[in-house]
Every structure is written in structure tokens, then in C-alpha cells.
Amino acid sequence: MSLVAARTLSGRIWVVRPNHSLSVAGRRRLFVATATASGLIAFAFSCFGAWPVIPFAGIELALLWWALLRTELAADDFETITLESGHLTIEKRHGARVERHEFQPYWARLQYVKPPGQNGHRLLISSHGKQVEVGSLLTEEQKMALAKELKQNLGAV
């Protein structure tokens, strides 16, 4: 996952995005190439009487199409943490769902906890009974780095 931190005129911003190795055009080329190869193989086998290969090739292509579609729907996911003089804003997008949370930096509390029975830690920002997880797309090392930066900058505000 990628974590980008930047300083703005009024504060700091952190943007977390998942890594995607294929572009939209790359996903289309992958599907066309796989469909062509699978179709040619299925056609060749059906010419020799093994026609049941064709439905399995179709199922294989349908599953590949579904997986690539899921990847494309998640391509625009992000988490943005904006810290300005009087506001801490967290925006999250997962698929079509967009969340926006606002906190007062003075009252915001940062927690780096490991829930029982889970392998990874969670980075939580809470204030006035409201709690939001940030950095869920990050690795453990990136979460620790983000927690350290947030703690320093929350104290500075």
C-alpha cells in the first residue's frame, strides 16, 4: 500500500491508497489474451470430440471477469487524513461507500492497539465516544510510522 504525506499551507495531509499493478487497459488486455488462449484451446479440444471443455472454459473466463471487475471497483479506494489548525478530517472510500469523520485535534486520542485473537494492530482515532480506524490498508510498519507522525502532529496542533 502507498502512504503519501504532504505539508500544505494550513497543515498536513496523509493519503493511503492500495497498490494496483494493472491499469484499466492492462486488465482488458489480460482478459482478451486469456479469453483468446482459452477459447483456442477449448475449440481445439472440441474438434477432437472433447466438447465438455467448452463450458469449463466459459466458467473460467466468467470467474476471471468477475475478479477483474472486483479489482476495478476497488481501484479508487483511499483514506485521507487532513490535519489543520482546528480540524482533523478523515475521509474513507471503500467501493461506493464514502465516509467522512471530523474531530477536534485537541480532543482527539490516538490508539495503536492489538485486538485479542487478531494478528495485526489497529490504529484508532477517538474523541467524544466516536472512534474511527485509520490505516487499515497499511502494513504493520507503515501503521507504526503513521501513528508516530500523527502523534507528533496532533501534539503540535
DSSP file with accessible surface (Angstrom, degrees, kcal/mol):
  #  RESIDUE AA STRUCTURE BP1 BP2  ACC     N-H-->O    O-->H-N    N-H-->O    O-->H-N    TCO  KAPPA ALPHA  PHI   PSI    X-CA   Y-CA   Z-CA
    1    1 A M              0   0   75      0, 0.0     2,-0.5     0, 0.0   138,-0.1   0.000 360.0 360.0 360.0 153.2    0.0    0.0    0.0
    2    2 A S  E     -A   17   0A  43     15,-3.1    15,-2.1   136,-0.1     2,-0.5  -0.843 360.0-170.3-106.8 135.5    1.1    3.5   -0.6
    3    3 A L  E     -A   16   0A  44     -2,-0.5     2,-0.5    13,-0.2    13,-0.2  -0.989   7.1-174.8-121.8 118.8    1.3    6.1    2.1
    4    4 A V  E     -A   15   0A  85     11,-2.7    11,-2.8    -2,-0.5     2,-0.4  -0.972   3.1-168.7-119.4 125.1    1.9    9.7    1.0
    5    5 A A  E     +A   14   0A  42     -2,-0.5     2,-0.3     9,-0.2     9,-0.2  -0.923  10.7 175.6-112.0 139.4    2.4   12.5    3.5
    6    6 A A  E     -A   13   0A  42      7,-2.7     7,-2.6    -2,-0.4     2,-0.5  -0.991  27.2-130.7-142.9 150.2    2.4   16.2    2.4
    7    7 A R  E     -A   12   0A 178     -2,-0.3     5,-0.2     5,-0.2     2,-0.2  -0.873  27.6-170.9-100.0 129.8    2.6   19.5    4.1
    8    8 A T        -     0   0   59      3,-2.9     3,-0.3    -2,-0.5     5,-0.0  -0.571  40.3 -96.3-108.5 179.1    0.0   22.1    3.0
    9    9 A L  S    S+     0   0  192      1,-0.2     3,-0.1    -2,-0.2    -1,-0.0   0.852 124.1  33.4 -64.4 -33.3   -0.3   25.8    3.7
   10   10 A S  S    S-     0   0   68     74,-0.0    75,-0.8     1,-0.0     2,-0.3   0.442 130.6 -53.4-105.8  -0.1   -2.7   25.1    6.6
   11   11 A G  E    S- B   0  84A  20     -3,-0.3    -3,-2.9    73,-0.2     2,-0.3  -0.925  72.1 -47.8 168.7-140.6   -1.5   21.8    7.9
   12   12 A R  E     -AB   7  83A  34     71,-2.5    71,-3.0    -2,-0.3     2,-0.4  -0.926  34.1-161.7-132.0 156.2   -0.6   18.2    6.9
   13   13 A I  E     -AB   6  82A  45     -7,-2.6    -7,-2.7    -2,-0.3     2,-0.4  -0.998   1.3-164.8-139.7 138.7   -2.3   15.6    4.8
   14   14 A W  E     -AB   5  81A   0     67,-2.6    67,-2.8    -2,-0.4     2,-0.5  -0.993   7.2-167.2-122.8 132.0   -1.8   11.8    4.6
   15   15 A V  E     -AB   4  80A  35    -11,-2.8   -11,-2.7    -2,-0.4     2,-0.5  -0.983   1.1-167.2-123.7 127.2   -3.2    9.8    1.7
   16   16 A V  E     +AB   3  79A   1     63,-3.0    63,-1.9    -2,-0.5   -13,-0.2  -0.963  13.9 168.4-115.5 126.5   -3.4    6.0    1.8
   17   17 A R  E     -A    2   0A 110    -15,-2.1   -15,-3.1    -2,-0.5    61,-0.2  -0.993  34.4-113.8-135.3 145.2   -4.1    4.1   -1.4
   18   18 A P        -     0   0   22      0, 0.0     2,-0.3     0, 0.0   120,-0.1  -0.431  37.8-108.7 -73.6 150.9   -3.9    0.4   -2.3
   19   19 A N        -     0   0  105     -2,-0.1     2,-0.4     2,-0.0     0, 0.0  -0.630  32.2-169.7 -78.7 138.3   -1.3   -0.6   -4.9
   20   20 A H        -     0   0   74     -2,-0.3    55,-0.0     1,-0.1    51,-0.0  -0.979  11.7-171.3-130.9 119.5   -2.6   -1.7   -8.3
   21   21 A S  S    S+     0   0  125     -2,-0.4     2,-0.4     1,-0.1    -1,-0.1   0.704  70.9  60.0 -84.1 -20.1   -0.3   -3.2  -10.7
   22   22 A L  S    S-     0   0   68      4,-0.0     2,-0.1     3,-0.0    -1,-0.1  -0.919  70.3-147.1-113.3 136.3   -2.7   -3.2  -13.7
   23   23 A S     >  -     0   0   71     -2,-0.4     4,-2.5     1,-0.1     5,-0.2  -0.287  39.8 -95.5 -81.5 177.7   -4.4   -0.2  -15.3
   24   24 A V  H  > S+     0   0   54      1,-0.2     4,-2.1     2,-0.2     5,-0.2   0.941 129.4  47.2 -61.7 -44.8   -7.8   -0.4  -16.8
   25   25 A A  H  > S+     0   0   43      1,-0.2     4,-2.6     2,-0.2    -1,-0.2   0.893 110.5  53.1 -64.4 -37.4   -6.3   -1.0  -20.2
   26   26 A G  H  > S+     0   0    9      2,-0.2     4,-2.3     1,-0.2    -2,-0.2   0.895 107.8  50.2 -65.4 -39.0   -4.0   -3.7  -18.8
   27   27 A R  H  X S+     0   0   11     -4,-2.5     4,-2.3     2,-0.2    -1,-0.2   0.900 111.4  49.3 -65.1 -39.9   -6.9   -5.5  -17.2
   28   28 A R  H  X S+     0   0  157     -4,-2.1     4,-2.7     2,-0.2    -2,-0.2   0.924 111.2  48.6 -65.5 -44.0   -8.7   -5.5  -20.5
   29   29 A R  H  X S+     0   0  165     -4,-2.6     4,-2.7     2,-0.2     5,-0.2   0.898 110.5  52.0 -62.2 -40.1   -5.7   -6.8  -22.4
   30   30 A L  H  X S+     0   0   70     -4,-2.3     4,-2.5     2,-0.2     5,-0.2   0.933 111.6  46.2 -60.7 -45.0   -5.2   -9.5  -19.8
   31   31 A F  H  X S+     0   0   58     -4,-2.3     4,-3.0     2,-0.2     5,-0.2   0.933 113.8  47.6 -65.5 -44.1   -8.8  -10.6  -20.2
   32   32 A V  H  X S+     0   0   88     -4,-2.7     4,-2.6     2,-0.2     5,-0.2   0.930 113.5  47.9 -63.6 -43.1   -8.7  -10.6  -24.0
   33   33 A A  H  X S+     0   0   59     -4,-2.7     4,-2.5    -5,-0.2     5,-0.2   0.928 115.2  44.8 -64.2 -43.3   -5.4  -12.5  -24.1
   34   34 A T  H  X S+     0   0   43     -4,-2.5     4,-2.9    -5,-0.2     5,-0.3   0.913 113.6  50.0 -67.2 -41.5   -6.7  -15.1  -21.6
   35   35 A A  H  X S+     0   0   26     -4,-3.0     4,-2.6    -5,-0.2     5,-0.2   0.907 111.9  48.6 -64.4 -39.9  -10.0  -15.4  -23.4
   36   36 A T  H  X S+     0   0   77     -4,-2.6     4,-2.5    -5,-0.2     5,-0.2   0.954 115.2  43.2 -64.2 -49.6   -8.3  -15.9  -26.8
   37   37 A A  H  X S+     0   0   50     -4,-2.5     4,-2.3     2,-0.2     5,-0.2   0.939 117.5  45.4 -63.2 -45.9   -5.9  -18.5  -25.5
   38   38 A S  H  X S+     0   0   15     -4,-2.9     4,-2.7    -5,-0.2     5,-0.2   0.905 113.4  50.4 -65.9 -39.9   -8.6  -20.4  -23.5
   39   39 A G  H  X S+     0   0   35     -4,-2.6     4,-2.7    -5,-0.3    -1,-0.2   0.912 110.7  48.6 -65.2 -41.7  -11.0  -20.2  -26.5
   40   40 A L  H  X S+     0   0  113     -4,-2.5     4,-2.6    -5,-0.2    -2,-0.2   0.918 113.4  47.0 -64.6 -41.9   -8.5  -21.6  -28.9
   41   41 A I  H  X S+     0   0   99     -4,-2.3     4,-2.5    -5,-0.2     5,-0.2   0.937 113.8  47.6 -65.2 -44.6   -7.6  -24.4  -26.6
   42   42 A A  H  X S+     0   0    6     -4,-2.7     4,-2.3     1,-0.2    12,-0.2   0.910 112.6  49.6 -63.7 -40.7  -11.3  -25.2  -25.9
   43   43 A F  H  X S+     0   0  135     -4,-2.7     4,-1.9    -5,-0.2    -1,-0.2   0.928 110.3  50.4 -63.4 -43.8  -12.0  -25.1  -29.7
   44   44 A A  H  X S+     0   0   43     -4,-2.6     4,-0.9     1,-0.2    -2,-0.2   0.927 112.6  46.2 -61.8 -43.5   -9.1  -27.4  -30.5
   45   45 A F  H ><>S+     0   0  113     -4,-2.5     5,-2.5     1,-0.2     3,-0.5   0.882 110.0  53.9 -67.6 -35.6  -10.2  -30.0  -27.9
   46   46 A S  H ><5S+     0   0   29     -4,-2.3     3,-1.5     1,-0.2     5,-0.3   0.838 101.2  60.0 -69.4 -29.2  -13.8  -29.8  -29.1
   47   47 A C  H 3<5S+     0   0   82     -4,-1.9    -1,-0.2     1,-0.3    -2,-0.2   0.799 104.7  50.4 -64.5 -27.4  -12.6  -30.6  -32.6
   48   48 A F  T <<5S-     0   0  184     -4,-0.9    -1,-0.3    -3,-0.5    -2,-0.2   0.243 131.3 -94.1 -94.9  11.9  -11.2  -33.8  -31.3
   49   49 A G  T < 5S+     0   0   53     -3,-1.5     2,-1.0     1,-0.1    -3,-0.2   0.438  93.7 118.3  96.6  -1.0  -14.5  -34.7  -29.5
   50   50 A A    > < +     0   0   36     -5,-2.5     3,-1.6     1,-0.2     4,-0.2  -0.393  27.5 152.2 -94.6  58.6  -13.8  -33.3  -26.1
   51   51 A W  T >   +     0   0  178     -2,-1.0     3,-1.7    -5,-0.3    -1,-0.2   0.754  55.4  76.6 -64.5 -23.3  -16.7  -30.8  -26.3
   52   52 A P  T 3> S+     0   0   59      0, 0.0     4,-1.0     0, 0.0    -1,-0.3   0.687  80.2  74.5 -63.9  -9.0  -17.2  -30.7  -22.4
   53   53 A V  H <> S+     0   0   48     -3,-1.6     4,-2.3     1,-0.2     5,-0.2   0.855  83.0  68.6 -67.9 -30.5  -14.1  -28.5  -22.3
   54   54 A I  H <> S+     0   0   84     -3,-1.7     4,-2.2    -4,-0.2    -1,-0.2   0.918  97.6  46.9 -60.7 -48.3  -16.1  -25.5  -23.7
   55   55 A P  H  > S+     0   0   71      0, 0.0     4,-2.5     0, 0.0    -1,-0.2   0.906 112.4  51.3 -62.7 -35.8  -18.4  -24.9  -20.6
   56   56 A F  H  X S+     0   0  142     -4,-1.0     4,-2.5     2,-0.2    -2,-0.2   0.887 108.5  51.1 -68.2 -35.4  -15.4  -25.1  -18.3
   57   57 A A  H  X S+     0   0   13     -4,-2.3     4,-2.4     2,-0.2    -1,-0.2   0.901 110.3  50.5 -64.8 -39.2  -13.5  -22.6  -20.4
   58   58 A G  H  X S+     0   0   40     -4,-2.2     4,-2.3     2,-0.2    -2,-0.2   0.910 110.5  48.2 -64.3 -41.6  -16.6  -20.3  -20.1
   59   59 A I  H  X S+     0   0   95     -4,-2.5     4,-2.4     2,-0.2    -2,-0.2   0.921 110.5  52.4 -64.2 -42.6  -16.7  -20.7  -16.4
   60   60 A E  H  X S+     0   0  103     -4,-2.5     4,-2.1     1,-0.2    -2,-0.2   0.929 111.5  45.8 -58.7 -44.4  -13.0  -20.0  -16.1
   61   61 A L  H  X S+     0   0   31     -4,-2.4     4,-2.7     1,-0.2    -1,-0.2   0.871 110.2  53.8 -69.1 -36.4  -13.5  -16.8  -18.1
   62   62 A A  H  X S+     0   0   57     -4,-2.3     4,-2.4     2,-0.2    -1,-0.2   0.918 110.0  47.5 -64.3 -41.1  -16.5  -15.7  -16.1
   63   63 A L  H  X S+     0   0  109     -4,-2.4     4,-2.4     2,-0.2    -2,-0.2   0.897 112.3  49.1 -66.5 -39.9  -14.5  -16.1  -12.9
   64   64 A L  H  X S+     0   0   44     -4,-2.1     4,-2.6     2,-0.2     5,-0.2   0.926 111.0  50.1 -63.9 -42.9  -11.6  -14.1  -14.3
   65   65 A W  H  X S+     0   0  141     -4,-2.7     4,-2.3     1,-0.2    -2,-0.2   0.929 111.2  49.4 -60.4 -44.5  -14.0  -11.4  -15.5
   66   66 A W  H  X S+     0   0  146     -4,-2.4     4,-2.4     1,-0.2    -1,-0.2   0.926 111.3  48.7 -61.7 -44.4  -15.6  -11.2  -12.0
   67   67 A A  H  X S+     0   0   41     -4,-2.4     4,-2.0     1,-0.2    -1,-0.2   0.914 112.6  47.5 -63.9 -42.2  -12.2  -11.0  -10.3
   68   68 A L  H  X S+     0   0   24     -4,-2.6     4,-2.2     2,-0.2    -1,-0.2   0.869 110.6  52.7 -68.0 -34.4  -11.0   -8.2  -12.6
   69   69 A L  H  X S+     0   0   63     -4,-2.3     4,-2.4    -5,-0.2    -2,-0.2   0.926 108.4  50.0 -65.4 -43.3  -14.3   -6.4  -12.1
   70   70 A R  H  X S+     0   0  142     -4,-2.4     4,-1.4     1,-0.2    -2,-0.2   0.896 110.4  50.9 -61.3 -39.4  -13.9   -6.5   -8.3
   71   71 A T  H  < S+     0   0   57     -4,-2.0     4,-0.4     1,-0.2    -1,-0.2   0.911 109.9  49.6 -64.2 -40.9  -10.3   -5.2   -8.8
   72   72 A E  H >< S+     0   0   74     -4,-2.2     3,-0.9     1,-0.2     4,-0.3   0.886 107.7  53.5 -68.1 -36.0  -11.6   -2.3  -10.9
   73   73 A L  H 3< S+     0   0   97     -4,-2.4     3,-0.4     1,-0.2    -1,-0.2   0.833 112.2  45.2 -67.5 -30.3  -14.3   -1.4   -8.3
   74   74 A A  T >< S+     0   0   31     -4,-1.4     3,-1.5     1,-0.2    -1,-0.2   0.433  86.3  95.3 -90.7   0.9  -11.7   -1.2   -5.6
   75   75 A A  T <  S+     0   0   24     -3,-0.9    -1,-0.2    -4,-0.4    -2,-0.1   0.787  85.3  47.0 -64.9 -27.5   -9.2    0.8   -7.7
   76   76 A D  T 3  S+     0   0   91     -3,-0.4    -1,-0.3    -4,-0.3    -2,-0.1   0.261  80.8 129.0-100.2  12.4  -10.4    4.2   -6.3
   77   77 A D    <   +     0   0    9     -3,-1.5     2,-0.3    15,-0.0    17,-0.2  -0.382  30.6 153.9 -65.4 146.1  -10.4    3.2   -2.6
   78   78 A F  E     - C   0  93A  37     15,-1.4    15,-2.7   -61,-0.2     2,-0.4  -0.983  37.6-143.0-162.0 165.0   -8.5    5.6   -0.4
   79   79 A E  E     -BC  16  92A   6    -63,-1.9   -63,-3.0    -2,-0.3     2,-0.4  -0.988  19.6-170.2-132.9 130.5   -8.1    7.0    3.1
   80   80 A T  E     -BC  15  91A  15     11,-3.0    11,-2.7    -2,-0.4     2,-0.5  -0.990   6.3-169.2-124.5 128.2   -7.3   10.7    3.6
   81   81 A I  E     -BC  14  90A   1    -67,-2.8   -67,-2.6    -2,-0.4     2,-0.5  -0.978   8.4-172.6-116.2 118.3   -6.3   12.2    6.9
   82   82 A T  E     -BC  13  89A  25      7,-3.0     7,-2.9    -2,-0.5     2,-0.6  -0.959   3.5-170.7-116.2 121.9   -6.2   16.0    6.9
   83   83 A L  E     +BC  12  88A   5    -71,-3.0   -71,-2.5    -2,-0.5     2,-0.2  -0.955  15.5 162.5-115.7 113.0   -4.9   17.9   10.0
   84   84 A E  E     -B   11   0A  69      3,-3.1     3,-0.3    -2,-0.6   -73,-0.2  -0.682  56.0 -80.8-118.7-179.6   -5.4   21.6   10.0
   85   85 A S  S    S+     0   0  106    -75,-0.8   -74,-0.1     1,-0.2     3,-0.1   0.839 124.6  11.0 -56.4 -39.4   -5.2   24.1   12.8
   86   86 A G  S    S+     0   0   26      1,-0.1     2,-0.4    19,-0.1    -1,-0.2   0.395 121.8  60.6-121.3   4.2   -8.7   23.5   14.1
   87   87 A H        -     0   0   82     -3,-0.3    -3,-3.1    17,-0.2     2,-0.5  -0.993  47.2-166.2-140.4 141.7   -9.9   20.4   12.3
   88   88 A L  E     -CD  83 103A   0     15,-2.4    15,-2.8    -2,-0.4     2,-0.5  -0.990  23.8-173.7-120.6 114.0   -8.9   16.7   11.9
   89   89 A T  E     -CD  82 102A  11     -7,-2.9    -7,-3.0    -2,-0.5     2,-0.5  -0.948  10.2-168.7-116.1 132.0  -10.8   15.2    9.0
   90   90 A I  E     -CD  81 101A   0     11,-3.1    11,-2.9    -2,-0.5     2,-0.4  -0.982   5.6-175.6-120.3 121.8  -10.8   11.6    8.0
   91   91 A E  E     -CD  80 100A  59    -11,-2.7   -11,-3.0    -2,-0.5     2,-0.4  -0.968   3.6-177.5-117.6 134.0  -12.2   10.6    4.6
   92   92 A K  E     -CD  79  99A  35      7,-2.5     7,-3.0    -2,-0.4     2,-0.4  -0.990   9.1-169.7-131.7 140.0  -12.5    6.9    3.6
   93   93 A R  E     +CD  78  98A  77    -15,-2.7   -15,-1.4    -2,-0.4     2,-0.4  -0.994   9.9 169.9-130.3 125.3  -13.7    5.4    0.4
   94   94 A H  E >   - D   0  97A 113      3,-2.5     3,-1.7    -2,-0.4     2,-0.3  -0.911  69.7 -49.9-133.4 104.1  -14.3    1.7    0.0
   95   95 A G  T 3  S-     0   0   22     -2,-0.4   -19,-0.0     1,-0.3   -21,-0.0  -0.527 122.4 -20.8  68.4-124.9  -16.1    0.8   -3.2
   96   96 A A  T 3  S+     0   0   98     -2,-0.3     2,-0.5    -3,-0.1    -1,-0.3   0.562 117.3  98.6 -92.4  -8.8  -19.2    3.0   -3.5
   97   97 A R  E <   -D   94   0A 151     -3,-1.7    -3,-2.5     2,-0.0     2,-0.4  -0.685  51.5-173.5 -87.3 126.4  -19.3    3.8    0.2
   98   98 A V  E     -D   93   0A  88     -2,-0.5     2,-0.4    -5,-0.2    -5,-0.2  -0.974   0.8-170.6-120.3 130.2  -17.7    7.1    1.3
   99   99 A E  E     -D   92   0A  57     -7,-3.0    -7,-2.5    -2,-0.4     2,-0.4  -0.933   4.6-170.1-119.9 145.8  -17.3    8.1    5.0
  100  100 A R  E     -D   91   0A 134     -2,-0.4     2,-0.4    -9,-0.2    -9,-0.2  -0.990   6.0-179.2-136.9 126.8  -16.3   11.4    6.4
  101  101 A H  E     -D   90   0A  34    -11,-2.9   -11,-3.1    -2,-0.4     2,-0.4  -0.981   7.5-162.0-127.7 138.0  -15.4   12.0   10.1
  102  102 A E  E     +D   89   0A  93     -2,-0.4     2,-0.3   -13,-0.2   -13,-0.2  -0.960  11.5 175.2-123.8 138.7  -14.4   15.2   11.7
  103  103 A F  E     -D   88   0A  12    -15,-2.8   -15,-2.4    -2,-0.4     3,-0.1  -0.931  36.5-113.8-133.0 159.0  -12.6   15.7   15.1
  104  104 A Q    >>  -     0   0   98     -2,-0.3     4,-1.4   -17,-0.2     3,-0.9  -0.851  28.3-142.0 -88.5 122.5  -11.2   18.5   17.1
  105  105 A P  T 34 S+     0   0    7      0, 0.0    -1,-0.1     0, 0.0     3,-0.1   0.835  97.3  60.7 -58.2 -32.1   -7.4   17.8   17.2
  106  106 A Y  T 34 S+     0   0  191      1,-0.2   -20,-0.0    51,-0.1    48,-0.0   0.874 114.2  34.3 -63.2 -35.6   -7.1   18.9   20.8
  107  107 A W  T <4 S+     0   0  154     -3,-0.9    -1,-0.2     2,-0.1    21,-0.2   0.570  91.9 112.2 -96.5 -10.7   -9.6   16.2   22.0
  108  108 A A     <  -     0   0   15     -4,-1.4     2,-0.4    19,-0.1    19,-0.2  -0.419  51.0-158.7 -69.7 136.5   -8.6   13.5   19.5
  109  109 A R  E     -E  126   0B 145     17,-2.9    17,-2.5    -2,-0.1     2,-0.5  -0.963   4.7-146.8-119.2 132.2   -6.9   10.5   21.0
  110  110 A L  E     -E  125   0B  36     -2,-0.4     2,-0.4    15,-0.2    15,-0.2  -0.832  16.2-174.1-101.3 131.4   -4.7    8.1   19.0
  111  111 A Q  E     -E  124   0B  38     13,-3.0    13,-3.2    -2,-0.5     2,-0.6  -0.991  16.9-167.7-128.5 135.3   -4.6    4.4   19.9
  112  112 A Y  E     +E  123   0B  73     -2,-0.4     2,-0.3    11,-0.2    11,-0.2  -0.916  32.7 165.3-119.2  96.7   -2.4    1.7   18.5
  113  113 A V  E     -E  122   0B  56      9,-2.3     9,-3.6    -2,-0.6    -2,-0.0  -0.828  37.5-143.0-121.0 154.6   -4.0   -1.5   19.8
  114  114 A K        -     0   0  118     -2,-0.3     7,-0.2     7,-0.3     3,-0.1  -0.944  25.6-140.5-114.6 107.5   -3.8   -5.2   19.1
  115  115 A P    >   -     0   0   25      0, 0.0     3,-1.6     0, 0.0     2,-0.0  -0.365  32.0 -96.3 -65.5 145.2   -7.2   -6.8   19.5
  116  116 A P  T 3  S+     0   0  130      0, 0.0     3,-0.1     0, 0.0     0, 0.0  -0.368 108.4  19.1 -63.6 136.3   -7.2  -10.2   21.1
  117  117 A G  T 3  S+     0   0   89      1,-0.3     2,-0.3    -3,-0.1    -3,-0.0   0.492 103.3 104.6  85.6   1.6   -7.2  -13.1   18.6
  118  118 A Q    <   -     0   0   99     -3,-1.6    -1,-0.3     1,-0.1     0, 0.0  -0.881  62.9-144.2-115.9 152.3   -6.0  -11.0   15.7
  119  119 A N  S    S+     0   0  158     -2,-0.3     2,-0.2    -3,-0.1    -1,-0.1   0.865  77.8  55.8 -79.1 -40.5   -2.6  -10.9   14.1
  120  120 A G  S    S-     0   0   22      1,-0.1     2,-0.2    -6,-0.0    -2,-0.1  -0.483  78.3-116.1 -97.9 165.9   -2.4   -7.2   13.2
  121  121 A H        -     0   0   55     -7,-0.2     2,-0.4    -2,-0.2    -7,-0.3  -0.533  21.9-136.5 -89.9 162.5   -2.7   -3.9   15.1
  122  122 A R  E     -E  113   0B  82     -9,-3.6    -9,-2.3    -2,-0.2     2,-0.6  -0.962   3.9-146.2-120.8 140.4   -5.4   -1.3   14.6
  123  123 A L  E     -EF 112 134B   0     11,-0.6    11,-2.8    -2,-0.4     2,-0.4  -0.935  27.1-176.4-107.1 113.6   -4.8    2.4   14.5
  124  124 A L  E     -EF 111 133B   7    -13,-3.2   -13,-3.0    -2,-0.6     2,-0.5  -0.911  20.7-162.0-118.3 140.6   -7.8    4.2   16.1
  125  125 A I  E     +EF 110 132B   0      7,-2.7     7,-2.6    -2,-0.4     2,-0.3  -0.986  24.0 175.8-116.2 126.3   -8.6    7.9   16.4
  126  126 A S  E     +EF 109 131B  19    -17,-2.5   -17,-2.9    -2,-0.5     2,-0.3  -0.954  13.8 160.1-135.0 153.0  -11.3    8.6   19.0
  127  127 A S  E >   - F   0 130B  12      3,-2.3     3,-2.0    -2,-0.3   -19,-0.1  -0.859  68.9  -2.1-168.5 133.3  -13.0   11.6   20.6
  128  128 A H  T 3  S-     0   0  154      1,-0.3     3,-0.1    -2,-0.3   -20,-0.0   0.873 130.2 -49.3  52.2  44.4  -16.2   12.1   22.5
  129  129 A G  T 3  S+     0   0   90      1,-0.2     2,-0.4     0, 0.0    -1,-0.3   0.474 114.1 115.5  79.7  -0.3  -17.4    8.5   22.1
  130  130 A K  E <   -F  127   0B  87     -3,-2.0    -3,-2.3     2,-0.0     2,-0.4  -0.887  43.0-173.7-105.4 133.2  -16.7    8.4   18.4
  131  131 A Q  E     -F  126   0B 108     -2,-0.4     2,-0.4    -5,-0.2    -5,-0.2  -0.993   6.0-177.3-133.5 133.0  -14.0    6.0   17.1
  132  132 A V  E     -F  125   0B   8     -7,-2.6    -7,-2.7    -2,-0.4     2,-0.4  -0.995  20.4-137.0-131.5 133.0  -12.6    5.6   13.6
  133  133 A E  E     -F  124   0B  46     -2,-0.4     2,-0.3    -9,-0.2    -9,-0.2  -0.737  25.2-173.6 -86.6 133.8  -10.0    3.2   12.3
  134  134 A V  E     +F  123   0B   0    -11,-2.8   -11,-0.6    -2,-0.4   -42,-0.0  -0.886  59.6  30.6-122.5 156.8   -7.3    4.6   10.0
  135  135 A G    >   +     0   0    0     -2,-0.3     3,-1.7   -13,-0.1    -1,-0.1   0.724  64.0 144.6  73.3  22.6   -4.6    2.9    8.1
  136  136 A S  T 3  S+     0   0   55      1,-0.3    -1,-0.1    -3,-0.2    -2,-0.1   0.753  72.3  54.4 -66.4 -20.2   -6.5   -0.3    7.6
  137  137 A L  T 3  S+     0   0   45   -135,-0.1    -1,-0.3     2,-0.0     2,-0.2   0.497  95.9  93.3 -86.9  -4.5   -4.9   -0.6    4.1
  138  138 A L  S <  S-     0   0   13     -3,-1.7     2,-0.1     1,-0.1  -136,-0.1  -0.492  76.0-114.2 -93.7 161.0   -1.3   -0.3    5.5
  139  139 A T     >  -     0   0   64     -2,-0.2     4,-2.5  -138,-0.1     5,-0.2  -0.319  40.7 -99.1 -78.2 170.5    1.3   -2.9    6.6
  140  140 A E  H  > S+     0   0   59      1,-0.2     4,-2.2     2,-0.2     5,-0.2   0.900 124.1  49.5 -60.4 -42.7    2.3   -3.0   10.3
  141  141 A E  H  > S+     0   0  135      1,-0.2     4,-2.1     2,-0.2    -1,-0.2   0.904 111.8  48.1 -64.7 -41.0    5.5   -1.0    9.7
  142  142 A Q  H  > S+     0   0   48      2,-0.2     4,-2.7     1,-0.2    -1,-0.2   0.878 109.5  53.6 -67.5 -36.5    3.5    1.7    7.8
  143  143 A K  H  X S+     0   0   16     -4,-2.5     4,-2.8     2,-0.2    -2,-0.2   0.917 108.8  49.0 -63.0 -42.1    0.9    1.8   10.6
  144  144 A M  H  X S+     0   0  106     -4,-2.2     4,-2.4     2,-0.2    -2,-0.2   0.916 112.0  48.5 -63.8 -41.8    3.6    2.4   13.1
  145  145 A A  H  X S+     0   0   48     -4,-2.1     4,-2.4     2,-0.2    -2,-0.2   0.921 113.2  47.3 -63.9 -43.3    5.2    5.2   11.0
  146  146 A L  H  X S+     0   0    0     -4,-2.7     4,-3.0     2,-0.2     5,-0.2   0.919 111.1  51.6 -64.2 -41.5    1.7    6.8   10.5
  147  147 A A  H  X S+     0   0   14     -4,-2.8     4,-2.6     2,-0.2    -2,-0.2   0.920 110.3  48.9 -61.7 -41.8    1.0    6.5   14.2
  148  148 A K  H  X S+     0   0  138     -4,-2.4     4,-2.2     2,-0.2    -2,-0.2   0.940 114.0  45.3 -63.7 -45.8    4.3    8.2   15.1
  149  149 A E  H  X S+     0   0   52     -4,-2.4     4,-2.5     1,-0.2     5,-0.2   0.918 114.2  48.6 -64.1 -44.2    3.7   11.1   12.6
  150  150 A L  H  X S+     0   0    0     -4,-3.0     4,-3.1     1,-0.2     5,-0.3   0.916 110.4  51.4 -63.5 -41.3    0.1   11.6   13.8
  151  151 A K  H  X S+     0   0  152     -4,-2.6     4,-1.8    -5,-0.2    -1,-0.2   0.923 112.3  46.1 -62.6 -43.3    1.1   11.6   17.4
  152  152 A Q  H  X S+     0   0  119     -4,-2.2     4,-1.3    -5,-0.2    -1,-0.2   0.920 117.7  42.7 -63.1 -43.8    3.8   14.2   16.8
  153  153 A N  H  X S+     0   0   28     -4,-2.5     4,-1.4     2,-0.2    -2,-0.2   0.831 110.2  54.6 -78.2 -31.9    1.5   16.4   14.7
  154  154 A L  H  < S+     0   0   21     -4,-3.1    -1,-0.2    -5,-0.2    -2,-0.2   0.912 110.3  48.6 -65.4 -37.9   -1.6   16.1   16.9
  155  155 A G  H  < S+     0   0   68     -4,-1.8    -2,-0.2    -5,-0.3    -1,-0.2   0.847 108.1  54.7 -68.2 -31.9    0.5   17.3   19.8
  156  156 A A  H  <        0   0   82     -4,-1.3    -1,-0.2     1,-0.2    -2,-0.2   0.805 360.0 360.0 -72.1 -30.2    1.9   20.2   17.7
  157  157 A V     <        0   0   81     -4,-1.4    -2,-0.2    -3,-0.2    -1,-0.2   0.908 360.0 360.0 -74.4 360.0   -1.6   21.4   16.9
